[in-house]
Amino acid sequence: MEFELRKWRHEDAEDVVKVADNPHIEANLRNTFPNPYTLADAQWYVDDCEEKGDENQITRAIVVDGRVVGSIGIFIKDDVYEKSGELGYWLGEDYWRQGIMSRAAKQLCQEAFEMFPIERIFAEPFAYNQGSRGVLEKTGFTYEGTMRKGVYKHGKYHDYCMYSLLREEI
């Protein structure tokens, strides 16, 4: 399926809420991703991405047929992690398993390595999220290990996995 990665626009909020208000998406993300996902949440997120621009991050809307269907970003870390960026993403459930996210991740990682003096991009999917783990493996990320009971979500402990991609591996 064809898609476009582009910078966020204020008017994207209505599309975002239509696809993001889904407990199957929220179940795989950090607690800062709300459920239910309201128009106010979408407006805050889109405006925040627009305001911060590409300073210490790259956030892009994933667009299919003129509609936003997901989000992807790389966030540059600080302190002793200043040469690393964290990859995060979500995609509307109707678009899962169509190859969009692995291609989007590869494209954004290449862009991040060109824009920032980083050596490593990492991602931390929940261990049970086989879809996200598959995206990372298809993108060329290396599995580094499992952090046992490393996250707490919905009243339960869960394992998460560490994946990374080095500059020379892209």
Secondary structure by P-SEA (a helix, b strand, c coil): cbbbbbcccccaaaaaaaccccaaaaaaccccccccccaaaaaaaaaaaaaaccccbbbbbbccccccccccbbbbbccccccbbbbbbcccccccccaaaaaaaaaaaaaaaacccccbbbbbccccaaaaaaaaaaaccccccccccccccccbbbbbbbbbcccccc
